[in-house]
Amino acid sequence: MKKTYENAMRRLNEIATQLEKNELSIDDLATMLKESNELVDFCKAKLYQVENDCAQLQSEE
């Protein structure tokens, strides 16, 4: 599956739901937190890229 912003957000929501429902074991918690951090970093980078692209387009007009 291609890594997209939408897929990353969907996965983050899945993890958040599991955390809220206490569906994760202690053994899985560290793994999920690491995955969450990676997904958040990916989403931030995507948003930063889009923001820069928009700013560049505006400056060209």
C-alpha positions as CSV (number, residue, x, y, z in Angstrom):
1,M,0.0,0.0,0.0
2,K,1.3,3.4,-1.0
3,K,2.0,5.7,2.0
4,T,-0.3,8.7,1.7
5,Y,-1.4,11.3,4.1
6,E,-4.9,9.8,4.1
7,N,-3.6,6.3,4.9
8,A,-1.4,7.7,7.6
9,M,-4.3,9.6,9.2
10,R,-6.5,6.5,9.0
11,R,-3.9,4.4,10.7
12,L,-3.3,7.0,13.4
13,N,-7.1,7.0,14.1
14,E,-7.0,3.2,14.3
15,I,-4.2,3.4,16.9
16,A,-6.0,6.1,18.8
17,T,-9.2,4.0,19.0
18,Q,-7.2,1.0,20.2
19,L,-5.6,3.2,22.9
20,E,-8.9,4.7,24.0
21,K,-10.5,1.2,24.3
22,N,-7.5,-0.2,26.1
23,E,-7.1,-2.8,23.3
24,L,-3.3,-2.8,23.3
25,S,-1.2,-5.0,25.5
26,I,1.8,-3.4,27.2
27,D,4.0,-5.4,24.8
28,D,2.3,-3.7,21.8
29,L,2.1,-0.3,23.3
30,A,5.7,0.7,22.6
31,T,5.5,-0.5,19.1
32,M,2.3,1.4,18.5
33,L,3.7,4.6,20.0
34,K,6.8,4.3,17.7
35,E,4.6,3.8,14.7
36,S,2.4,6.7,15.7
37,N,5.4,9.0,16.0
38,E,6.6,8.0,12.5
39,L,3.1,8.6,11.1
40,V,2.9,12.0,12.7
41,D,6.3,12.9,11.4
42,F,5.2,11.8,7.9
43,C,2.0,13.8,8.1
44,K,3.8,16.9,9.3
45,A,6.3,16.6,6.4
46,K,3.4,16.3,3.9
47,L,1.6,19.3,5.3
48,Y,4.8,21.3,5.3
49,Q,5.4,20.4,1.7
50,V,1.9,21.4,0.7
51,E,2.2,24.7,2.6
52,N,5.5,25.5,0.8
53,D,4.1,24.5,-2.5
54,C,1.1,26.8,-2.0
55,A,3.3,29.7,-0.9
56,Q,5.5,29.2,-3.9
57,L,2.5,29.3,-6.2
58,Q,1.2,32.4,-4.6
59,S,4.5,34.2,-5.0
60,E,4.6,33.3,-8.7
61,E,1.3,35.0,-9.3
